[in-house]
């Protein structure tokens, strides 16, 4: 079983064997070598591999060829549940064969596309991009500018194959060369693929980790609502509005991805949200007490750069099952859903420790040591360790990545921040703490400033960014992160090792 694997198989404690249905829709020599390697490893380590899915199926695996678009009526993401039939919709992952020369050609193309002005992109012929909607090229250009050409290529493959999780098998002479793992959040870690035994093990572990991670959006809504009168008296919602505008200028937020533009049609059903909004943020408010967060950008269009008071939700706890947050509904906006990272952010607040503080009514309340949280799909270039603390995930998270909005990433993130020396000690002079989540982005925490208890939320982080105490980068790490100490003008800096 998986928990008896040797040390070189180091992995998450919570992964387990599962039931996988393999439904190939195309086959090449390289695809056969790669899928056989993965399926054999899964079987050897306790998983069940099916030819026909049923209600026990936990993952669907299929195959495709680059340049050959999957038609909507044939897409397993939309129709597998009905076609077989099943009572649930298992996640889908698609292996696609793309020649290494083609991969490099398209990377070069998207790098060039990123340099073109939007008005030029709008005039380009989308027919050269099989599977892309009429306005999809605008989205790919935006992704290429923000995340780089590989992120744009991943979006193109996801659209062409109608699959949010794609394993791009970069092939040479009919054999696997490398494999890139694309997901909805923009992750694109790369594995060497020449050694088939190693490939089977590494991909097998990554598939199990990604699939065993449960969604953490099954929120519990309390019966009583937070009154509109109380809400209107709070200053925190206005601080949230200002935060979106401030941090958009530093690259934390961009235009939400409208999936209908990528695919070119509406009615994507429950298989896929109508848009994908990057990032989130929240402020702990002693007057509730609880965490005010941005609303999710997948249920409604929420542009994190310009939210309103109607785009914010209140989170006051975590369910015992750890599959969602406890939400305090807002009067008149009771159905508003908090950010997909709501449980994760509240978990950080709980892991950070607490202290007593007076609220605006003069009442002594227990509040988190976390003042506010900022999450964006970018990375950290360097930082000054005199002002900023960095924390790390447990080792398996850097090899077997898990996505946002899952219990696995939430629990790992909370454990990382629970180890923060600064968060556990308010007297520690480092007021900003961050975590880089490989394949996803960063969580940045600002704690309460004991020297300036009335300081506005996010003011310390804004000042640190302006002073250069912490510098962001559009490059999101995809694997292990290492820092090296440097000395500049008599001060210490921590920079990323290449």
C-alpha positions in Angstrom: 0.0 0.0 0.0 1.0 3.6 -0.5 1.9 4.3 3.2 4.5 1.6 3.1 6.5 3.0 0.1 10.2 3.7 0.6 11.5 7.1 1.4 12.0 8.0 -2.3 8.2 7.7 -2.6 7.7 10.4 0.0 4.2 11.7 -0.4 1.1 13.1 1.4 -0.2 11.1 4.3 -3.8 11.4 3.0 -3.4 10.0 -0.5 -4.8 6.5 -1.2 -5.5 4.1 -4.0 -8.5 4.9 -6.1 -10.7 3.7 -8.9 -9.6 5.1 -12.3 -11.5 4.6 -15.7 -9.3 4.8 -18.8 -11.2 5.9 -21.9 -8.7 6.5 -24.6 -9.9 8.6 -27.6 -6.6 8.6 -29.5 -3.4 6.6 -29.4 0.2 7.0 -30.5 3.3 5.0 -29.5 4.3 7.7 -27.0 0.8 7.9 -25.5 0.7 4.2 -25.1 4.1 4.1 -23.4 3.2 6.9 -21.0 -0.4 5.7 -20.1 0.8 2.1 -19.7 3.5 3.3 -17.3 1.0 5.3 -15.2 -1.7 2.7 -15.2 0.7 -0.1 -14.3 2.0 1.9 -11.4 -1.5 2.6 -10.2 -2.4 -1.1 -10.3 0.8 -2.1 -8.6 0.0 0.3 -5.8 -3.5 -0.7 -5.0 -5.7 1.3 -7.5 -8.4 -0.2 -9.7 -8.3 0.5 -13.4 -11.6 0.2 -15.3 -12.5 0.1 -19.0 -16.0 1.4 -18.3 -16.7 3.9 -15.5 -19.4 3.4 -12.9 -20.5 4.9 -9.6 -17.3 3.8 -8.0 -15.1 5.7 -10.5 -13.1 8.5 -9.0 -11.0 9.7 -11.9 -11.5 9.6 -15.7 -8.4 9.4 -17.9 -8.5 9.9 -21.6 -6.1 10.8 -24.5 -6.0 13.3 -27.4 -3.8 14.6 -30.2 -2.6 18.2 -30.4 -4.4 20.0 -33.2 -7.4 17.8 -33.2 -10.1 19.5 -31.3 -12.7 17.6 -29.2 -16.2 18.4 -30.3 -18.6 19.6 -27.6 -20.9 16.6 -28.1 -18.0 14.2 -27.6 -16.5 15.9 -24.5 -16.3 13.6 -21.6 -16.2 16.6 -19.2 -19.7 17.4 -20.3 -21.2 14.0 -21.1 -19.5 11.2 -19.2 -22.0 11.3 -16.4 -24.9 10.8 -18.7 -23.3 8.5 -21.2 -22.4 5.7 -18.8 -24.4 6.7 -16.6 -23.1 7.8 -13.2 -24.6 9.6 -10.3 -21.6 11.9 -10.0 -19.1 13.6 -12.4 -15.6 12.3 -11.8 -12.7 14.7 -12.5 -11.2 14.3 -16.0 -7.5 14.4 -17.0 -6.4 14.2 -20.7 -3.0 13.0 -21.9 -2.2 14.8 -25.2 0.6 14.0 -27.6 2.4 17.1 -28.8 5.7 16.9 -30.6 8.5 18.7 -28.9 9.1 20.8 -32.1 5.4 21.9 -32.0 5.6 22.7 -28.3 8.5 25.0 -28.8 6.9 26.6 -31.9 3.8 27.4 -30.0 5.7 28.7 -27.0 7.5 31.1 -29.4 4.2 32.1 -30.9 2.5 32.9 -27.6 5.6 34.9 -26.5 5.2 36.9 -29.7 1.4 37.2 -29.1 2.0 38.7 -25.7 3.9 41.6 -27.3 1.1 42.5 -29.7 -1.3 45.4 -28.8 -4.9 44.2 -28.0 -6.3 45.9 -31.1 -4.0 43.8 -33.3 -5.0 40.6 -31.5 -8.7 41.3 -32.2 -8.0 41.3 -35.9 -6.3 37.9 -36.0 -7.9 34.8 -37.5 -9.1 32.5 -34.7 -9.5 29.7 -37.2 -5.8 29.0 -36.8 -6.5 27.9 -33.2 -8.7 24.7 -33.3 -11.3 24.7 -30.5 -10.9 28.4 -29.5 -14.0 30.6 -29.3 -14.3 33.8 -31.5 -13.0 35.9 -28.6 -10.7 33.3 -27.1 -7.5 34.8 -28.6 -7.9 37.9 -26.4 -7.9 35.6 -23.3 -4.8 33.7 -24.5 -2.9 37.0 -25.2 -3.8 38.2 -21.7 -2.6 35.0 -20.2 0.6 35.1 -22.2 1.3 38.6 -20.9 0.6 37.8 -17.3 1.7 34.2 -16.8 3.9 33.7 -19.8 3.7 31.7 -23.0 3.4 28.3 -21.3 0.3 29.4 -19.3 -1.3 30.6 -22.6 -0.4 27.3 -24.3 -2.0 25.4 -21.4 -5.2 27.4 -21.8 -5.2 26.6 -25.5 -4.8 22.9 -24.9 -7.6 22.9 -22.2 -9.9 24.6 -24.7 -9.0 22.3 -27.6 -9.4 19.2 -25.6 -12.3 20.4 -23.4 -10.4 19.3 -20.3 -9.4 21.4 -17.4 -6.5 19.1 -16.4 -4.2 18.3 -19.3 -0.9 16.3 -19.3 0.9 17.5 -22.3 3.2 14.7 -23.4 6.1 16.4 -25.2 7.3 13.7 -27.6 10.4 13.0 -29.7 10.8 10.1 -32.1 7.6 8.5 -30.8 8.8 8.5 -27.2 7.9 10.7 -24.2 10.5 13.4 -23.7 8.8 15.6 -21.0 5.4 16.0 -19.6 3.7 19.3 -18.5 0.8 19.2 -16.0 -1.7 22.0 -16.7 -4.6 22.8 -14.4 -7.3 25.5 -14.0 -5.2 27.6 -11.7 -2.5 27.9 -14.3 -0.1 25.4 -12.9 2.4 23.9 -15.4 5.1 21.8 -13.6 7.3 19.8 -15.9 8.6 16.3 -15.4 11.3 14.4 -17.3 9.7 11.5 -19.1 12.5 9.4 -20.7 12.6 6.9 -17.8 9.2 5.3 -18.0 9.3 3.6 -14.6 10.1 7.0 -12.9 7.4 8.7 -15.1 4.8 6.2 -14.1 5.6 6.6 -10.4 5.8 10.4 -10.4 2.6 10.9 -12.5 0.8 8.3 -10.5 1.6 10.0 -7.2 0.6 13.4 -8.7 -2.7 12.1 -10.1 -3.6 10.5 -6.7 -2.7 13.7 -4.8 -4.7 16.0 -7.1 -7.7 13.6 -7.1 -7.7 12.8 -3.4 -7.7 16.5 -2.5 -11.4 17.3 -1.7 -13.1 20.5 -2.6 -13.6 22.8 0.4 -16.6 24.8 -0.7 -19.3 23.0 1.1 -19.9 26.0 3.3 -22.3 26.1 6.3 -24.5 29.3 6.4 -25.7 30.3 9.9 -29.4 30.9 10.4 -29.0 34.4 11.7 -27.8 37.2 9.4 -25.6 40.1 10.0 -27.8 43.1 9.8 -27.5 45.6 7.0 -27.5 48.4 9.6 -24.4 46.9 11.3 -22.8 46.3 7.9 -23.2 49.9 6.8 -21.5 51.1 10.0 -18.3 49.0 9.4 -15.3 50.6 7.9 -13.7 47.3 6.8 -15.7 46.9 3.6 -14.4 50.3 2.4 -10.9 49.2 3.3 -11.5 46.0 1.2 -12.6 48.2 -1.8 -9.4 50.2 -1.5 -7.2 47.1 -1.2 -8.4 45.8 -4.5 -7.5 49.0 -6.2 -4.1 49.2 -4.5 -2.9 45.7 -5.1 -4.1 45.5 -8.6 -1.4 48.1 -9.3 1.2 45.6 -8.1 -0.1 42.9 -10.3 -2.1 40.8 -7.8 -5.3 40.9 -9.8 -6.2 41.1 -13.5 -9.2 40.8 -15.7 -11.3 37.7 -14.8 -11.1 34.9 -17.3 -14.5 34.5 -19.0 -14.7 30.8 -20.0 -17.4 31.5 -22.6 -14.8 33.6 -24.5 -12.3 30.7 -24.5 -14.8 28.1 -25.6 -17.1 30.3 -27.6 -20.4 29.2 -26.1 -22.5 29.4 -23.0 -24.3 26.6 -21.2 -21.2 24.9 -19.8 -23.4 23.3 -17.1 -22.1 22.3 -13.6 -18.9 21.0 -15.2 -17.4 24.4 -15.4 -18.0 27.8 -14.0 -18.8 30.7 -16.4 -15.7 32.6 -15.3 -12.5 32.2 -13.4 -11.4 35.1 -11.1 -7.9 35.1 -9.8 -6.9 35.8 -6.2 -8.8 37.0 -3.1 -8.2 39.0 0.0 -9.7 39.4 3.5 -9.6 41.5 6.7 -10.2 40.3 10.2 -12.8 42.7 11.8 -13.0 42.8 15.6 -16.6 44.2 15.4 -18.0 40.9 14.1 -15.5 39.2 15.1 -14.7 37.4 11.8 -13.0 37.6 8.5 -14.5 39.7 5.7 -13.5 38.2 2.4 -14.1 38.8 -1.3 -16.9 36.8 -2.8 -16.1 34.0 -5.2 -15.4 34.9 -8.8 -16.7 31.6 -10.2 -20.4 32.0 -9.1 -20.7 35.6 -10.4 -18.5 38.0 -12.1 -16.3 39.5 -9.4 -13.4 41.7 -10.6 -11.1 41.7 -7.6 -9.6 45.0 -8.8 -12.9 46.9 -8.3 -15.2 45.2 -5.8 -18.1 46.9 -4.0 -19.7 46.3 -0.6 -22.0 43.8 -2.3 -19.0 41.6 -3.3 -17.9 40.7 0.2 -18.8 37.9 2.6 -18.3 37.2 6.3 -16.5 34.0 7.4 -16.6 33.2 11.2 -15.3 29.6 11.4 -14.5 26.3 9.8 -16.8 23.3 9.7 -15.7 20.3 11.9 -15.6 18.2 8.7 -13.1 20.6 7.2 -14.9 20.7 3.9 -15.9 24.3 4.0 -16.2 27.5 6.1 -18.9 28.7 8.4 -20.5 31.8 6.8 -22.4 34.6 8.5 -24.9 35.7 5.9 -25.4 39.4 5.2 -29.0 40.7 5.4 -30.3 41.2 1.9 -27.4 39.2 0.3 -27.8 35.9 2.1 -26.8 33.7 -0.8 -23.4 35.4 -1.4 -20.6 32.8 -1.5 -17.2 33.7 -0.1 -13.9 33.1 -1.9 -13.0 29.6 -2.9 -10.1 30.0 -0.4 -12.5 30.9 2.4 -11.7 27.8 4.6 -8.0 28.3 3.9 -8.0 31.9 4.9 -10.0 31.3 8.1 -7.7 28.3 8.9 -4.7 30.6 8.7 -6.4 33.0 11.1 -6.9 30.2 13.6 -3.4 28.7 13.1 -1.8 32.1 13.8 -2.9 32.3 17.4 -5.1 35.0 19.0 -5.0 37.9 21.3 -7.5 40.2 23.1 -8.5 43.6 21.6 -11.1 46.2 22.0 -13.6 46.6 19.2 -15.3 49.9 18.3 -18.0 49.4 20.9 -15.4 49.1 23.7 -15.9 45.4 24.1 -13.0 43.0 24.7 -13.0 40.4 22.0 -10.6 37.6 21.0 -9.1 38.2 17.5 -6.7 36.4 15.3 -3.1 37.6 15.1 -3.8 37.9 11.4 -4.9 41.4 10.5 -5.4 40.8 6.8 -4.7 38.3 4.0 -3.8 38.8 0.3 -3.7 36.0 -2.2 -2.6 36.4 -5.8 -1.5 34.2 -8.7 2.1 35.4 -8.8 5.4 34.8 -6.9 7.9 36.6 -4.7 11.2 37.8 -6.4 13.1 38.7 -3.2 12.5 40.1 0.3 14.2 41.7 3.3 14.3 39.2 6.1 14.4 42.1 8.7 10.9 43.0 7.7 9.4 39.9 6.2 9.2 36.2 7.1 8.8 33.3 4.7 7.2 30.0 5.6 7.2 26.7 3.8 4.8 23.9 3.0 5.6 20.3 3.9 7.9 18.7 1.4 5.4 16.6 -0.6 3.5 19.8 -1.7 6.4 20.8 -3.9 6.4 17.5 -5.8 2.7 16.4 -5.8 0.9 19.7 -6.3 -2.7 20.3 -5.2 -5.0 23.0 -6.4 -6.8 25.9 -4.8 -10.1 25.5 -3.0 -9.2 22.0 -1.6 -8.9 20.7 1.9 -5.4 19.5 1.1 -4.0 22.9 0.2 -5.9 24.6 3.0 -4.6 22.2 5.6 -1.0 22.4 4.3 -1.1 26.2 4.2 -2.5 26.4 7.7 0.2 24.1 9.0 2.9 26.3 7.3 1.6 29.5 8.9 1.3 27.8 12.2 5.1 27.4 12.2 5.6 31.2 11.7 7.6 32.6 14.5 6.4 36.1 13.8 2.7 35.2 13.8 3.0 33.5 17.1 4.7 36.5 18.7 3.1 39.9 18.1 6.3 41.6 19.4 8.3 40.1 16.6 9.1 43.1 14.4 8.4 41.3 11.1 4.9 42.4 10.2 4.5 40.5 6.9 4.6 36.8 6.4 4.3 35.0 3.1 4.0 31.5 1.6 4.5 30.5 -2.0 2.2 27.7 -3.2 3.8 25.9 -6.1 1.7 26.0 -9.3 -0.7 28.4 -7.7 0.5 31.7 -6.2 1.2 33.4 -2.9 -0.5 33.9 0.4 0.7 37.1 2.1 -0.3 37.9 5.7 -0.1 41.2 7.5 -0.3 40.9 11.2 -1.5 43.5 13.7 1.1 46.2 14.3 1.6 46.4 18.1 3.2 49.9 17.7 0.3 51.3 15.7 -2.9 49.5 16.7 -5.1 51.9 14.7 -3.2 51.5 11.5 -5.5 50.8 8.5 -5.5 47.2 7.2 -3.1 46.5 4.4 -1.2 49.7 5.1 1.9 47.9 6.3 2.0 45.6 3.2 1.4 48.5 0.9 4.3 50.4 2.5 6.6 47.3 2.3 5.8 46.9 -1.4 6.5 50.6 -2.0 9.8 50.4 0.0 10.9 47.2 -1.7 11.0 45.2 1.5 9.1 42.6 -0.5 9.1 42.4 -4.3 6.6 40.4 -6.4 7.2 38.6 -9.7 4.8 37.2 -12.4 6.7 33.9 -12.2 4.8 31.4 -10.1 7.2 28.6 -8.8 6.2 25.2 -10.1 8.3 23.0 -7.8 10.8 23.3 -5.0 11.7 26.8 -3.8 15.1 27.7 -2.5 16.3 31.0 -1.2 19.9 32.3 -1.0 21.1 35.2 1.2 22.7 38.1 -0.5 24.1 41.4 0.8 23.2 44.7 -0.9 24.3 48.1 0.3 25.0 46.8 3.7 21.6 45.0 4.1 20.6 41.4 3.8 18.2 40.2 1.0 16.8 36.8 0.3 16.7 36.0 -3.4 15.5 33.0 -5.4 18.1 30.5 -6.4 17.9 29.6 -10.1 
